[in-house]
Amino acid sequence: MDKEFVYEDAIKELEQIVAKLSEGKVSLDESLKLYTRGVELSNLCQKRLTEIEQKISIVNKDGSVSLLQIENEEE
């Protein structure tokens, strides 16, 4: 992706893709392009959700969330 990934924007684009494909008014080639883009967006969204889930699941004994641990593990 050229611009910074924004989860909400990706979901909106996915909704638009689903709507276009559901209408059945696009060519076969365009359907393939839309489907491919939809899979790409879905994978990016899933990756982002997994990252957030990992950050949330690291809870210290005192109940605070440690974001630093995940960020350091990614390096």
N, C-alpha and C positions, 0 to 999 in steps of 0.2 A: 504494500500500500504506500502511496506517495505521501499522504498526510498522516498525522498522528492518529492512531486508532482510538476511536471513541465508541464504547460499547453501545450506547443508546442510538448513535447514528447507524451502526451496523444492524441493529435490530430493526430500525425503521426501514433501511434498505432491503432487508430480508422480507419484511412484510410487503413491500412494494413488488418484489420479485414473485412472491407467492401469489399475489393478486393478479399479476400479469399472466403467470402460468395457468392459474385457475380459469381465467377467461377463455383460454384456448384460441386466442386470436393472433398469436405470434407464429412466425415461421418455425420450421423444424430447427434451422440453424440458430435462430434467435433464442429458441427454447433451450438449446444446448448451452449457449453462452450464459443465459440467465441461470440455468441449473448449476453450471460450473462456478459462477460467481456466488450463488447461494451456498454451495458447499464450502467455498473458501471463507465466506463470512461466518458460517456456522462453526467451522473449525477455529477461527480466531476468537469468536465469542466463548466457545468451550474452553479454550486455553486461558482466556482472561478470567473466567469464572473459577477455574481450577486454581489459578494464582491467588485470587482473592480468598478462596476457601482455605488454602494453605496458610495464608497470613492470619486468618481468623482463628484457625485451629491451634495456633501456637499461643497457648495461654499460660502465663506464668502462674506460680502458686498463689500469688496475691490477687489474681483475677485480671491483671492487665495483659493486653495483647502486645507481643513483641514482634514488630515489623522488621527490626534490624536483622534478626536471625535469618529470615527468608531472603532478604536483600543480599546478605553476605554469602548465602549458599548459592545464589545465582551466579556469582563471579567465578 
